[in-house]
Amino acid sequence: MSNKTTLISDEQLQKQFEYCDQIAAYWQQRDTVPKAYVETYGCQQNEADSEKIRGYLAQSGYSIINEAEGADVVVMNTCAIREHAEQRVFGNLGALVHTKRRHPGQKIFLCGCMAGQTIVSDRIKNSYHHVDGVFSTHHLWQFPEILCNVLYRGKRQFYVADEPGSIAEGIPQIRDNKLKAWVSIMYGCNNFCTYCIVPYVRGRERSRKPDDILAECKDLIAAGIKEITLLGQNVNSYGKDLDCGVDFSDLLSMIAELEGDFLIRFMTSHPRDAGRKLFDTMAKYPKIAKQLHLPFQSGSSRVLKAMNRHYDREKYLAAVAYAKSVMPDLVLTSDVIVGFPGETEEEFEETISLIEAVRYDALFTFIFSPRHGTPAASMEDPTPKEEKNRRFDKLCAVQNRISEEIHAAYVGKALRCLVDGKDGDQLTARTEGGRLVRLSGDDALIGTYQTITITGSTTWSLTGNRKEK
């Protein structure tokens, strides 16, 4: 794979908009308003990509709907991180045979990280003949061209060549949320953790220019967005490929100094690049949420080396200790893998002891899933599945206890929260640290910051009452 970043020119993007016009004309000739459905799997970066796909579809004249039934276009934006997610995609993709049988004109596309794997695109080509097109993340900016070719030529399209990573500014977006927005600041990854497929399907790290990011954030703030989450496979690496002297901490400072009432979040951070400058920057600015997602993956230094994580247990713990020293109210979450090839019982217990020492607010826990094409997939893995399941259950029990204890300590506190929606007959809100709060109140409160006194807690959420002004 090439390391070169391709900057999509204004002329190239304008050509895609011309394809949008051709697609709109196709449907105007048929006196029809077409419908489109986009289904998203995986991470927030995929969500952000789907917003661009919807943007292209809307510019092409499509009405966005919430189900595949009756849609003229179905796009499945996929994740390749875990085997279970892939099998779910294949199952749902197979089920679309029936929707296409009822609506023969339906066009079906598969994109995202799965589409970047040759083994997947070949399987689609040979076994899923009802799928009209496949395109990898590198070709998302060409989606109008791909769709236009399918409509006008009637031939299946496969845009899956091993292309250099690209950056395309100016793709229209349809955002689902009027209060919160994802902003991709960079794409790709250079870390090559031995278990991870991301560098192979999303390419090498490439950063957007600071001015483009700032312009997008300003537009979002002006539109009333209350929370901006900066996205990257490793946001801490931002700017390393740019010759402008701006690193991630500098970018955070620049956004935090913009006018407006909003909060900045970011993910995901890699411990190798999370240092004192980042934590000091977070502590300095009230607009930067005191929330950090810092995946540790294993508490064993030997396993971390086998994972190619570029840090050890001691370095990770030192980083966390400093972050908490400058941000005493820091909400810390993480990812952890149980059952990495060769992990011993003693090494698993090192993970448990690290969790006990750090006391995370929440964890995203996974049992190792081998990914075709990664080094870990060919490593000797003698631990039985039953043993991995036992370890996983123990880890979850430990973390659930810690989460419950941390949440119980919120009771009686008054916190500034963003009221962001409803769950049944209750309102939902989020603390600065991202903790879910349920409360009673009028729907008119949605979209506002409120001071909420916490009255109760569970392992997963809090309850509270709005403090009257």
C-alpha positions as CSV (number, residue, x, y, z in Angstrom):
1,M,0.0,0.0,0.0
2,S,1.3,3.4,-0.9
3,N,2.1,5.9,1.9
4,K,1.3,8.9,-0.2
5,T,-1.8,10.9,0.7
6,T,-4.0,11.9,-2.3
7,L,-5.7,15.3,-1.9
8,I,-8.9,15.3,-3.9
9,S,-9.0,18.5,-6.0
10,D,-11.9,20.8,-6.3
11,E,-12.2,19.7,-10.0
12,Q,-12.4,16.1,-9.0
13,L,-15.1,16.8,-6.4
14,Q,-17.0,18.9,-8.9
15,K,-17.0,16.0,-11.2
16,Q,-18.8,13.9,-8.5
17,F,-21.4,16.7,-8.1
18,E,-22.0,16.4,-11.9
19,Y,-22.6,12.7,-11.4
20,C,-25.1,13.7,-8.7
21,D,-26.9,15.9,-11.3
22,Q,-27.0,13.0,-13.7
23,I,-28.5,10.7,-11.1
24,A,-31.1,13.3,-10.2
25,A,-32.0,13.6,-13.9
26,Y,-32.3,9.8,-14.2
27,W,-35.1,9.9,-11.6
28,Q,-36.7,13.1,-12.9
29,Q,-37.2,11.4,-16.3
30,R,-39.1,8.7,-14.4
31,D,-41.2,11.3,-12.5
32,T,-40.1,9.6,-9.2
33,V,-38.6,10.8,-5.9
34,P,-36.2,7.9,-5.1
35,K,-35.6,6.6,-1.6
36,A,-32.3,5.6,0.0
37,Y,-31.4,3.7,3.1
38,V,-27.9,3.7,4.7
39,E,-27.1,1.1,7.4
40,T,-24.0,1.7,9.5
41,Y,-21.9,-0.8,11.5
42,G,-19.0,-0.2,13.7
43,C,-17.2,2.9,15.0
44,Q,-17.9,6.6,15.0
45,Q,-15.7,7.1,11.9
46,N,-18.1,4.8,10.0
47,E,-21.0,7.0,11.3
48,A,-19.2,10.1,10.0
49,D,-18.7,8.3,6.6
50,S,-22.3,7.4,6.4
51,E,-23.2,11.1,6.9
52,K,-21.3,11.8,3.7
53,I,-23.0,9.0,1.9
54,R,-26.3,10.4,2.9
55,G,-25.2,13.8,1.8
56,Y,-24.3,12.6,-1.7
57,L,-27.6,10.7,-1.9
58,A,-29.6,13.8,-0.9
59,Q,-27.7,15.9,-3.5
60,S,-28.7,13.2,-6.1
61,G,-32.3,13.7,-5.3
62,Y,-32.9,10.8,-2.9
63,S,-35.2,10.9,0.2
64,I,-33.5,9.3,3.1
65,I,-35.6,6.6,4.8
66,N,-35.0,4.3,7.8
67,E,-35.4,0.8,6.4
68,A,-34.3,-1.2,3.4
69,E,-37.9,-2.2,2.4
70,G,-39.0,0.0,-0.5
71,A,-35.6,1.8,-0.9
72,D,-34.3,2.4,-4.4
73,V,-30.7,2.4,-3.0
74,V,-29.4,0.5,0.0
75,V,-25.9,1.1,1.3
76,M,-24.3,-1.1,4.0
77,N,-21.4,0.7,5.6
78,T,-19.4,-2.1,7.3
79,C,-16.9,-2.8,10.0
80,A,-14.1,-5.3,9.9
81,I,-12.8,-5.2,13.4
82,R,-14.5,-8.3,14.7
83,E,-15.6,-11.6,13.1
84,H,-19.1,-11.4,14.7
85,A,-19.7,-8.0,13.0
86,E,-18.7,-9.4,9.6
87,Q,-21.0,-12.4,9.9
88,R,-23.8,-10.2,10.9
89,V,-23.2,-8.1,7.8
90,F,-23.2,-11.1,5.5
91,G,-26.4,-12.4,7.1
92,N,-28.2,-9.0,6.6
93,L,-26.7,-8.6,3.1
94,G,-28.1,-12.0,2.2
95,A,-31.5,-11.1,3.5
96,L,-31.7,-8.2,1.1
97,V,-32.3,-10.8,-1.7
98,H,-35.9,-10.7,-0.5
99,T,-36.3,-6.9,-0.5
100,K,-34.8,-6.8,-4.0
101,R,-37.2,-9.5,-5.2
102,R,-40.1,-7.3,-4.0
103,H,-38.5,-4.2,-5.5
104,P,-36.4,-5.4,-8.6
105,G,-35.0,-1.9,-9.3
106,Q,-33.3,-1.7,-5.9
107,K,-29.6,-1.1,-6.0
108,I,-27.5,-2.5,-3.2
109,F,-24.0,-1.4,-2.2
110,L,-21.4,-2.6,0.4
111,C,-18.8,-0.2,1.5
112,G,-16.6,0.5,4.6
113,C,-13.8,-1.4,6.1
114,M,-15.0,-4.9,5.0
115,A,-15.0,-3.7,1.4
116,G,-11.3,-3.0,1.7
117,Q,-10.5,-6.7,2.1
118,T,-9.9,-8.7,-1.2
119,I,-11.4,-11.8,0.5
120,V,-14.6,-9.9,1.1
121,S,-15.0,-8.2,-2.3
122,D,-14.3,-11.6,-4.0
123,R,-16.9,-13.3,-1.9
124,I,-19.5,-10.6,-2.8
125,K,-18.6,-10.8,-6.5
126,N,-18.9,-14.6,-6.6
127,S,-21.7,-15.4,-4.1
128,Y,-23.8,-12.3,-3.6
129,H,-25.0,-11.5,-7.2
130,H,-27.8,-9.2,-6.0
131,V,-25.2,-6.7,-4.7
132,D,-24.6,-4.0,-7.4
133,G,-21.5,-2.4,-6.1
134,V,-18.6,-2.6,-3.6
135,F,-16.3,0.3,-2.7
136,S,-13.6,0.7,-0.1
137,T,-13.2,3.7,2.3
138,H,-10.6,5.1,-0.2
139,H,-13.3,5.4,-2.8
140,L,-16.1,6.8,-0.7
141,W,-15.6,10.2,-2.4
142,Q,-16.4,8.6,-5.7
143,F,-19.8,7.2,-4.6
144,P,-21.9,9.3,-7.1
145,E,-19.7,8.0,-9.9
146,I,-20.2,4.4,-8.8
147,L,-24.0,4.8,-8.4
148,C,-24.3,6.6,-11.7
149,N,-22.5,3.8,-13.5
150,V,-24.8,1.2,-12.0
151,L,-27.9,3.2,-13.0
152,Y,-26.9,4.1,-16.5
153,R,-24.8,1.1,-17.5
154,G,-26.6,-1.6,-15.6
155,K,-23.3,-3.3,-14.6
156,R,-21.9,-4.2,-11.2
157,Q,-19.1,-1.9,-9.9
158,F,-16.1,-2.8,-7.8
159,Y,-14.0,0.1,-6.6
160,V,-11.6,-1.8,-4.3
161,A,-8.2,-1.1,-5.8
162,D,-5.3,-0.6,-3.4
163,E,-5.3,3.2,-3.6
164,P,-3.3,5.7,-1.6
165,G,-5.3,7.2,1.3
166,S,-7.2,10.3,0.3
167,I,-8.6,13.5,1.8
168,A,-11.6,15.1,0.2
169,E,-12.9,18.4,1.5
170,G,-16.4,19.6,0.7
171,I,-18.4,16.4,0.5
172,P,-22.0,17.2,1.7
173,Q,-23.2,15.7,4.9
174,I,-26.6,14.7,6.3
175,R,-26.1,14.6,10.1
176,D,-28.6,12.6,12.2
177,N,-28.1,14.6,15.3
178,K,-28.9,18.3,15.7
179,L,-27.0,18.6,19.0
180,K,-23.9,16.5,18.5
181,A,-21.5,16.2,15.6
182,W,-18.6,14.0,14.6
183,V,-15.7,15.8,13.0
184,S,-13.0,13.6,11.4
185,I,-9.7,15.3,11.8
186,M,-7.6,12.5,10.3
187,Y,-7.9,9.1,8.6
188,G,-5.9,5.9,8.7
189,C,-3.4,4.5,11.2
190,N,0.3,3.8,11.3
191,N,0.5,1.7,14.4
192,F,-0.1,-1.8,13.0
193,C,-1.1,-3.5,16.2
194,T,-0.8,-7.2,15.4
195,Y,-4.5,-7.9,16.0
196,C,-5.9,-4.9,14.0
197,I,-7.1,-4.7,10.4
198,V,-7.6,-0.9,10.3
199,P,-4.2,0.1,8.7
200,Y,-4.9,-2.4,5.9
201,V,-8.4,-1.2,5.1
202,R,-8.2,2.6,6.0
203,G,-4.6,3.3,4.9
204,R,-1.9,5.3,6.5
205,E,-2.4,8.3,8.7
206,R,-3.3,11.5,7.0
207,S,-4.4,14.7,8.6
208,R,-6.8,17.4,7.5
209,K,-5.6,20.9,7.5
210,P,-6.3,22.9,10.7
211,D,-8.1,25.7,8.8
212,D,-10.5,23.2,7.2
213,I,-11.3,21.6,10.6
214,L,-11.7,25.0,12.3
215,A,-14.1,26.2,9.5
216,E,-16.2,23.0,9.9
217,C,-16.3,23.5,13.7
218,K,-17.3,27.2,13.3
219,D,-20.2,26.2,11.0
220,L,-21.4,23.5,13.5
221,I,-21.3,25.9,16.4
222,A,-23.2,28.5,14.4
223,A,-25.8,25.8,13.6
224,G,-26.4,25.2,17.3
225,I,-24.3,22.1,17.8
226,K,-23.5,21.6,21.5
227,E,-21.0,18.8,21.4
228,I,-18.2,18.3,18.8
229,T,-16.4,14.9,18.9
230,L,-13.1,14.9,17.0
231,L,-12.4,11.6,15.3
232,G,-9.4,9.6,14.2
233,Q,-8.1,6.1,14.5
234,N,-5.4,7.8,16.7
235,V,-6.2,11.4,17.2
236,N,-3.0,12.0,19.2
237,S,-1.0,11.5,16.0
238,Y,-2.8,14.4,14.3
239,G,-0.5,16.7,12.4
240,K,2.6,14.5,12.1
241,D,2.2,14.3,8.4
242,L,1.6,18.1,8.0
243,D,4.3,20.7,7.8
244,C,2.4,23.4,9.7
245,G,3.6,23.0,13.3
246,V,0.2,22.1,14.7
247,D,-0.2,18.9,16.8
248,F,-3.3,17.5,18.3
249,S,-3.0,19.5,21.5
250,D,-2.6,22.7,19.5
251,L,-5.7,21.9,17.5
252,L,-7.7,21.3,20.7
253,S,-6.6,24.7,21.9
254,M,-7.6,26.4,18.7
255,I,-11.1,24.9,18.8
256,A,-11.5,25.5,22.5
257,E,-10.9,29.2,21.9
258,L,-13.7,29.5,19.4
259,E,-16.7,31.5,20.6
260,G,-19.9,29.7,21.6
261,D,-21.4,27.4,24.3
262,F,-20.2,24.0,23.3
263,L,-18.1,21.0,24.5
264,I,-15.3,19.2,22.8
265,R,-14.7,15.5,23.0
266,F,-12.3,13.3,21.1
267,M,-11.5,9.6,20.3
268,T,-9.7,7.4,20.0
269,S,-6.3,8.1,21.8
270,H,-3.3,5.8,21.7
271,P,-1.3,5.7,24.9
272,R,2.0,5.9,23.0
273,D,1.1,9.5,21.9
274,A,-0.9,10.6,25.0
275,G,1.5,12.8,27.0
276,R,1.6,15.7,29.4
277,K,1.0,18.4,26.8
278,L,-2.4,16.8,25.9
279,F,-3.5,16.4,29.5
280,D,-2.4,19.9,30.4
281,T,-4.4,21.2,27.4
282,M,-7.4,19.3,28.5
283,A,-7.1,20.7,32.0
284,K,-6.7,24.2,30.8
285,Y,-9.8,24.7,28.8
286,P,-13.4,24.4,30.3
287,K,-14.7,23.6,26.8
288,I,-12.7,20.4,26.6
289,A,-14.6,17.6,28.3
290,K,-12.7,16.0,31.2
291,Q,-13.3,12.6,29.5
292,L,-10.6,10.4,28.1
293,H,-10.9,7.1,26.2
294,L,-7.5,5.6,26.5
295,P,-7.4,1.9,25.4
296,F,-4.9,-0.2,27.3
297,Q,-5.9,-3.6,25.8
298,S,-3.8,-5.7,28.3
299,G,-2.3,-5.2,31.7
300,S,0.7,-7.4,30.8
301,S,3.8,-5.8,29.3
302,R,4.7,-9.0,27.5
303,V,1.3,-9.2,25.9
304,L,1.4,-5.5,25.0
305,K,4.7,-6.1,23.2
306,A,3.2,-9.1,21.3
307,M,0.3,-6.7,20.3
308,N,2.9,-4.2,19.0
309,R,1.4,-1.5,21.2
310,H,4.6,0.5,21.7
311,Y,4.2,1.0,25.5
312,D,4.3,-1.1,28.6
313,R,2.2,-1.4,31.8
314,E,4.4,1.1,33.7
315,K,4.2,3.8,31.0
316,Y,0.5,3.4,30.7
317,L,0.0,3.7,34.5
318,A,2.3,6.7,34.6
319,A,0.2,8.5,31.9
320,V,-3.0,7.8,33.8
321,A,-1.6,9.0,37.1
322,Y,-0.5,12.3,35.5
323,A,-3.8,12.8,33.7
324,K,-5.7,12.3,37.0
325,S,-3.3,14.6,38.9
326,V,-4.2,17.6,36.6
327,M,-7.9,16.6,36.1
328,P,-9.1,15.1,39.4
329,D,-12.7,14.6,38.0
330,L,-11.5,12.9,34.9
331,V,-13.8,10.2,33.5
332,L,-11.7,7.5,32.1
333,T,-12.8,4.7,29.8
334,S,-10.8,2.1,27.9
335,D,-10.8,-1.0,25.6
336,V,-9.4,-4.4,26.7
337,I,-8.9,-7.7,24.9
338,V,-9.2,-10.9,26.7
339,G,-7.6,-14.1,25.4
340,F,-5.0,-12.7,23.1
341,P,-2.9,-15.6,21.6
342,G,-0.6,-16.9,24.3
343,E,-2.0,-14.9,27.2
344,T,-1.5,-16.9,30.4
345,E,-3.6,-16.9,33.5
346,E,-1.0,-14.8,35.3
347,E,-1.0,-12.3,32.5
348,F,-4.8,-12.1,32.6
349,E,-4.6,-11.4,36.3
350,E,-2.2,-8.5,35.5
351,T,-5.1,-7.1,33.4
352,I,-7.4,-7.5,36.4
353,S,-4.9,-5.8,38.7
354,L,-4.5,-2.9,36.3
355,I,-8.3,-2.4,36.2
356,E,-8.4,-2.4,40.0
357,A,-5.6,0.1,40.2
358,V,-7.0,2.5,37.6
359,R,-10.7,2.1,38.4
360,Y,-12.2,2.9,35.0
361,D,-15.6,4.5,34.8
362,A,-16.5,2.0,32.0
363,L,-14.8,-0.5,29.8
364,F,-15.4,-1.8,26.3
365,T,-14.5,-5.5,26.6
366,F,-13.7,-8.0,23.8
367,I,-12.6,-11.6,23.5
368,F,-9.8,-11.8,20.9
369,S,-11.1,-12.2,17.4
370,P,-8.6,-13.2,14.7
371,R,-8.6,-11.0,11.6
372,H,-7.5,-12.5,8.3
373,G,-4.3,-10.7,7.1
374,T,-3.1,-9.6,10.5
375,P,0.0,-11.1,12.3
376,A,-2.0,-12.2,15.3
377,A,-4.3,-14.4,13.2
378,S,-1.4,-16.8,12.6
379,M,-0.1,-16.8,16.2
380,E,-0.3,-20.0,18.3
381,D,-3.4,-19.7,20.4
382,P,-3.6,-22.7,22.9
383,T,-6.2,-21.3,25.3
384,P,-9.6,-23.0,24.9
385,K,-12.7,-20.8,24.1
386,E,-14.3,-21.9,27.4
387,E,-11.3,-20.5,29.4
388,K,-11.4,-17.2,27.5
389,N,-15.1,-17.0,28.2
390,R,-14.4,-17.5,31.9
391,R,-11.8,-14.8,32.0
392,F,-14.1,-12.5,30.1
393,D,-16.9,-13.0,32.6
394,K,-14.6,-12.4,35.5
395,L,-13.3,-9.2,34.0
396,C,-16.8,-7.9,33.3
397,A,-17.8,-8.7,36.9
398,V,-14.8,-6.7,38.3
399,Q,-15.5,-3.7,36.1
400,N,-19.3,-3.8,36.7
401,R,-18.5,-3.6,40.5
402,I,-16.2,-0.6,40.0
403,S,-18.6,1.2,37.7
404,E,-21.4,0.7,40.2
405,E,-19.2,2.1,43.0
406,I,-18.1,5.1,41.0
407,H,-21.7,5.9,39.9
408,A,-22.9,5.6,43.5
409,A,-20.5,8.4,44.5
410,Y,-22.3,10.8,42.1
411,V,-25.4,10.8,44.3
412,G,-25.9,14.2,45.8
413,K,-23.7,16.0,43.3
414,A,-25.1,18.8,41.1
415,L,-23.7,18.5,37.6
416,R,-24.0,20.5,34.4
417,C,-25.5,18.2,31.8
418,L,-26.7,18.5,28.2
419,V,-30.3,17.2,27.9
420,D,-30.0,15.3,24.6
421,G,-33.1,13.2,24.1
422,K,-35.7,10.8,25.4
423,D,-35.9,7.2,26.6
424,G,-39.5,6.2,27.0
425,D,-41.2,8.9,29.1
426,Q,-38.0,10.2,30.6
427,L,-35.5,12.7,29.3
428,T,-31.9,11.7,28.9
429,A,-28.8,13.9,29.5
430,R,-25.0,13.5,29.5
431,T,-22.6,14.7,32.1
432,E,-19.4,16.4,31.0
433,G,-17.8,13.0,31.5
434,G,-20.3,11.4,29.2
435,R,-22.3,9.5,31.9
436,L,-25.9,8.9,31.0
437,V,-28.5,10.6,33.3
438,R,-32.3,10.0,33.2
439,L,-34.7,12.6,34.5
440,S,-38.2,13.8,34.3
441,G,-39.0,17.1,32.5
442,D,-40.5,18.8,29.6
443,D,-39.4,18.1,26.1
444,A,-38.5,21.8,25.7
445,L,-35.4,21.1,27.8
446,I,-33.9,19.0,25.0
447,G,-30.9,20.8,23.5
448,T,-30.2,22.8,26.7
449,Y,-27.6,22.6,29.4
450,Q,-29.1,22.1,32.8
451,T,-27.8,21.6,36.3
452,I,-29.0,18.2,37.5
453,T,-28.8,16.9,41.0
454,I,-28.0,13.2,41.0
455,T,-30.5,11.2,43.1
456,G,-29.8,7.6,42.1
457,S,-27.4,5.3,40.3
458,T,-27.0,1.9,38.6
459,T,-24.0,0.2,37.0
460,W,-24.8,1.8,33.7
461,S,-26.5,5.1,34.4
462,L,-27.6,7.8,36.8
463,T,-30.9,9.4,37.7
464,G,-31.5,13.0,38.8
465,N,-33.7,16.0,39.1
466,R,-33.3,19.3,37.3
467,K,-32.2,22.1,39.7
468,E,-34.6,25.0,39.4
469,K,-33.0,28.3,38.7
